Amino acid sequence: MYKIVKKKTINSQVELMVVEAPFTARKCEPGQFIILRVNEDGERIPLTIADYDREAGTVTIIYQVVGYSTKLLSKKQEGDYINDFVGPLGQATELKKHKRVLGIGGGVGAAPLYPQIKKLKSMGVSVDVIIGGRSEEYIILEDEFKEICDNIYFATNDGTKGTKGFVTDVLNDLLEQGNKYDEVIAIGPLIMMKAVVSVTKPLNIPTGVSLNPIMIDGTGMCGGCRVTVGGETKFACVDGPDFDGFLVDFDECMRRQSYYKEEEDHVCKLDGIKNKK
């Protein structure tokens, strides 16, 4: 059993939990994830590690309440316990000591982006960040990024914060202004990461992305998280979740992600939840 030592509501859909998990905290690195079960009968939920404190033995997770299991998780409060909390899983992100890196986070994708940017900053890398969301309400971790970034930019669909438009609009503006980046790290919805790569690839700016396909066991056994990268089949849970964005078959990923949408919608309706994926 794993104790919830802190819980915070970030916005109407997104919550943060700090969980007492000393083994995971001792071993984890940016880019890795955990799999939890809220109770002994629950489904396995993969969530990227948003932060960790080795001394305190805690791991921070950020999740969007979009379905049955995340709603169960949301009902947990500080002092309650989570049945299973397994990790770290996946490969740690290979972070290089570049001169300047641009991070791009869309929606809850800002959560797994944060530990990577934090680590890069500790390595002496100059880091800029673009954070996107549907509106100002859905911009997350703004204060945390401001503490570690050299420059931070925002993009919202409705223009309530920063540029009205998409993260790619800000990206194009920065590049047109003459900003040079050794690497771009983009984490968010598949369509967003694909759009970022469509900008960076013609300019040959190396771009890392993080994939979160359907995942069950986290060990490569089930095959549900298979993705095509560079024409080869990879498993996001053991080979990723981070990959070279130039090599990812995003169209296939998006098709596979929608395979069980009808079933997901059915479960959400039964539980009175509107599926907002």
Residue, then its C-alpha position, 0 to 999 in steps of 0.5 A: m500500500y502506498k500513502i498519498v501525502k499530498k493532493k492538489t487540484i490543478n484545474s477542473q480536470v487535472e489533479l496532482m498527487v505526491v505518493e510515498a514510494p521510496f524505492t521508485a523515488r530512489k531509482c527513477e529518472p526523467g522520462q520514466f513512468i509508473i503503473l498503479r492500481v487504485n484498489e486490488d480489483g482496479e485496472r492498471i493505469p500508466l502515469t508518467i513521473a512528473d517529479y520525485d524527491r529521493e530524500a523524502g521518498t516521494v513520487t509526484i504524478i499528475y493525471q486527468v480525470v477522464g474515465y472510470s479508474t481516474k475518477l476512482l483515483s480522484k476520490k482518494q484524499e491525503g492520508d489514503y492509500i493506493n493499492d499498487f504503485v509499480g516503477p520506475l518503468g520504461q527507459a529514462t530520457e537520454l538528455k544531452k548537455h546541449k547549449r540550448v533546448l526548447g521544451i513544448g508541452g501540450g495540456v497534461g503533456a507539460a507534466p512529463l516535460y517538467p522533470q526533463i527540463k528540470k534535469l537539463k537546467s541542472m546540467g547547465v543547459s539553457v532552456d526555453v519552454i512553450i506551454g499550450g492548453r485550450s484556455e488559461e485554465y488548462i495551462i499547468l505547472e506555470d510557476e514550476f517552469k518559471e523557476i527553471c526556464d530562461n524563457i517561457y511562452f504560452a499558447t491557448n486556443d481561445g487566446t486567454k493566455g499568451t498567443k491565440g493559437f497553437v504551440t506550433d504558432v509560437l514555435n514558428d515565431l521563435l524560429e523566424q525571430g532567429n532563435k537557434y535550438d540544439e534540440v526540441i522536446a515535445i510532449g502532448p497529444l499525438i496531433m500536437m507532436k506530429a505538428v511540431v515535427s512537421v516544423t522541426k524536421p525540414l529544419n533538421i532540429p532533433t526532436g524527441v517525443s513521448l508516446n503513451p499508447i494503450m498499455i497494460d502490463g508495462t513489461g512488453m508482454c501484452g503488445g498493446c503499446r506497440v508503435t512503429v519507429g523508423g519502420e521497426t516495431k517498438f514497445a513504448c513501455v520497454d523501448g520508450p516512452d521517448f522516441d526520435g520524433f522524426l522516425v515515429d509513424f504518428d498516423e498509425c499511433m493515432r489510428r491505434q489510439s482510437y481502437y477502443k474509443e467506443e468501449e471507453d465512451h460506453v464505460c464513461k457513460l455508464d459512470g456518468i463521465k463525459n469522455k474528453k479525450 
